[in-house]
């Protein structure tokens, strides 16, 4: 009888839990999204506080586009463009996101004065394959910033500023970025 009760409990629990599809994103406790996947609310041109992209789905004549929940850098639109958060991040902070590097990807991210190149297969992106999703985690603790790619520490640096926005640079090639989130 105890086995029957246990079986009913397990089936009931399984039915009551929300169904999550494989690969579906779930925001971790303590994190908030800084890219909503719908538009560029919360983002602006780097260094231009009066250049908000609120409600827009593209920036810099389509160099950055919001498509299917991702922020896409379109390599067909030329130009070295910088998109940054409206908000600055101070003290200890963690930023995470998923990305898919496309053909000839050499794009950058910046936080606390530290530049990190996203180039598939280079020294710091050994596990990144062109056309496959990967994860990035940037952890600032004290005066140190750590970049992790697919869970592995790629680089540790000393921060250059105590506060900064999070910046994405469209330099060369294609990249898709989604699920950009922060915990501070």
C-alpha positions as CSV (number, residue, x, y, z in Angstrom):
1,X,0.0,0.0,0.0
2,X,2.9,2.3,0.8
3,X,4.3,1.8,-2.8
4,X,0.9,2.7,-4.2
5,X,0.8,5.9,-2.2
6,X,4.3,6.8,-3.2
7,X,3.4,6.2,-6.9
8,X,0.3,8.4,-6.7
9,X,2.4,11.1,-5.0
10,X,5.1,11.0,-7.8
11,X,2.5,11.0,-10.6
12,X,0.6,13.9,-8.8
13,X,3.9,15.8,-8.4
14,X,4.8,15.3,-12.0
15,X,1.4,16.5,-13.2
16,X,1.5,19.6,-10.9
17,X,5.0,20.8,-12.0
18,X,5.1,23.2,-14.9
19,X,6.3,21.6,-18.1
20,X,9.7,22.9,-19.2
21,X,10.9,22.1,-22.6
22,X,14.6,21.1,-23.2
23,X,16.7,24.2,-23.6
24,X,14.1,26.6,-22.3
25,X,15.6,29.5,-20.4
26,X,14.8,29.9,-16.7
27,X,16.0,33.0,-14.9
28,X,18.1,32.1,-11.9
29,X,17.2,33.5,-8.4
30,X,18.6,36.9,-7.8
31,X,19.1,37.7,-11.5
32,X,17.1,40.3,-13.6
33,X,17.0,40.6,-17.3
34,X,18.8,43.6,-18.9
35,X,17.7,42.6,-22.4
36,X,14.0,41.7,-22.7
37,X,14.3,39.9,-26.1
38,X,11.5,42.2,-27.5
39,X,13.2,45.6,-28.0
40,X,16.1,47.7,-26.9
41,X,14.6,49.1,-23.8
42,X,17.4,49.9,-21.3
43,X,20.0,50.3,-24.0
44,X,21.7,53.4,-25.7
45,X,24.6,54.3,-28.0
46,X,27.8,54.1,-26.0
47,X,28.6,57.4,-24.3
48,X,25.4,59.1,-25.4
49,X,23.0,59.3,-22.5
50,X,20.4,61.1,-24.8
51,X,20.4,58.3,-27.4
52,X,18.0,55.8,-25.8
53,X,16.7,53.0,-28.0
54,X,13.5,52.6,-25.9
55,X,10.8,50.8,-27.9
56,X,13.1,50.3,-30.9
57,X,14.0,46.9,-32.4
58,X,17.1,48.0,-34.2
59,X,20.0,50.4,-33.8
60,X,22.7,51.9,-36.0
61,X,20.8,51.4,-39.2
62,X,20.2,47.7,-38.4
63,X,23.7,46.8,-37.2
64,X,22.0,45.6,-34.0
65,X,18.6,44.0,-34.4
66,X,16.2,42.2,-32.1
67,X,15.0,39.0,-33.8
68,X,13.3,36.0,-32.2
69,X,14.3,36.9,-28.7
70,X,18.0,37.6,-29.5
71,X,20.1,40.6,-30.1
72,X,21.7,40.0,-33.5
73,X,24.7,41.7,-35.0
74,X,24.1,41.9,-38.7
75,X,27.5,41.6,-40.6
76,X,25.9,42.9,-43.8
77,X,25.5,46.3,-42.1
78,X,29.0,47.7,-41.8
79,X,30.3,49.9,-39.0
80,X,32.0,49.6,-35.7
81,X,29.1,50.2,-33.3
82,X,28.8,50.1,-29.5
83,X,25.6,49.4,-27.6
84,X,25.5,49.9,-23.9
85,X,23.1,49.6,-21.0
86,X,21.5,52.8,-19.7
87,X,22.4,51.5,-16.2
88,X,25.9,51.5,-14.7
89,X,27.0,48.6,-12.5
90,X,29.1,49.2,-9.4
91,X,30.4,47.0,-6.6
92,X,30.3,43.2,-7.1
93,X,28.2,42.1,-10.1
94,X,27.6,39.1,-12.3
95,X,26.4,39.3,-15.9
96,X,25.5,36.2,-17.8
97,X,24.3,35.6,-21.3
98,X,24.1,33.0,-24.1
99,X,25.6,33.6,-27.5
100,X,26.0,32.0,-30.9
101,X,29.1,33.2,-32.8
102,X,28.5,33.3,-36.5
103,X,30.8,33.4,-39.5
104,X,34.0,35.5,-39.0
105,X,32.8,36.6,-35.5
106,X,35.2,38.9,-33.7
107,X,32.9,41.0,-31.5
108,X,33.6,42.4,-28.0
109,X,32.1,43.0,-24.6
110,X,33.2,45.5,-22.1
111,X,32.7,45.7,-18.3
112,X,34.7,47.8,-15.8
113,X,37.2,48.9,-18.5
114,X,38.0,45.3,-19.5
115,X,37.5,44.2,-23.1
116,X,36.8,40.6,-23.9
117,X,36.9,39.4,-27.5
118,X,34.5,36.8,-28.7
119,X,36.3,34.9,-31.4
120,X,35.4,31.2,-31.8
121,X,38.4,28.9,-31.1
122,X,40.8,31.5,-30.0
123,X,42.9,31.1,-26.8
124,X,40.1,32.4,-24.5
125,X,37.2,30.9,-26.5
126,X,38.5,27.3,-27.0
127,X,35.2,25.7,-26.5
128,X,33.2,28.1,-28.7
129,X,32.2,26.7,-32.0
130,X,30.9,28.8,-34.9
131,X,27.1,28.3,-35.2
132,X,26.7,26.7,-31.7
133,X,25.2,28.3,-28.6
134,X,27.7,29.0,-25.8
135,X,27.4,30.7,-22.4
136,X,29.3,33.7,-20.9
137,X,29.6,34.7,-17.3
138,X,31.4,37.8,-16.1
139,X,31.9,38.0,-12.4
140,X,33.2,41.1,-10.7
141,X,34.4,40.6,-7.1
142,X,36.3,43.3,-5.4
143,X,39.0,44.5,-7.8
144,X,38.9,41.4,-10.0
145,X,36.9,40.5,-13.0
146,X,36.6,36.9,-14.2
147,X,35.3,35.8,-17.6
148,X,33.9,32.3,-17.9
149,X,33.1,30.7,-21.2
150,X,30.9,27.5,-21.0
151,X,31.6,27.3,-17.3
152,X,35.4,27.4,-17.7
153,X,37.5,30.4,-16.5
154,X,38.9,32.0,-19.7
155,X,40.6,35.0,-18.1
156,X,40.9,36.9,-14.8
157,X,41.9,40.6,-14.8
158,X,42.2,43.5,-12.5
159,X,39.3,46.0,-13.0
160,X,40.1,49.4,-14.4
161,X,37.0,51.3,-13.1
162,X,34.8,51.0,-10.0
163,X,31.6,51.4,-12.1
164,X,30.6,51.0,-15.7
165,X,27.9,50.1,-18.1
166,X,27.8,46.8,-19.9
167,X,28.9,47.3,-23.6
168,X,28.5,45.1,-26.6
169,X,30.7,46.0,-29.6
170,X,29.7,45.0,-33.2
171,X,33.1,44.8,-34.9
172,X,33.3,41.9,-37.4
173,X,31.1,39.0,-38.3
174,X,27.8,37.7,-36.9
175,X,26.8,37.0,-33.4
176,X,23.5,36.4,-31.6
177,X,23.1,37.1,-27.9
178,X,20.2,36.3,-25.6
179,X,19.2,35.9,-22.0
180,X,21.4,38.8,-20.9
181,X,20.9,39.1,-17.1
182,X,22.5,40.6,-14.1
183,X,22.9,40.0,-10.4
184,X,24.2,42.8,-8.2
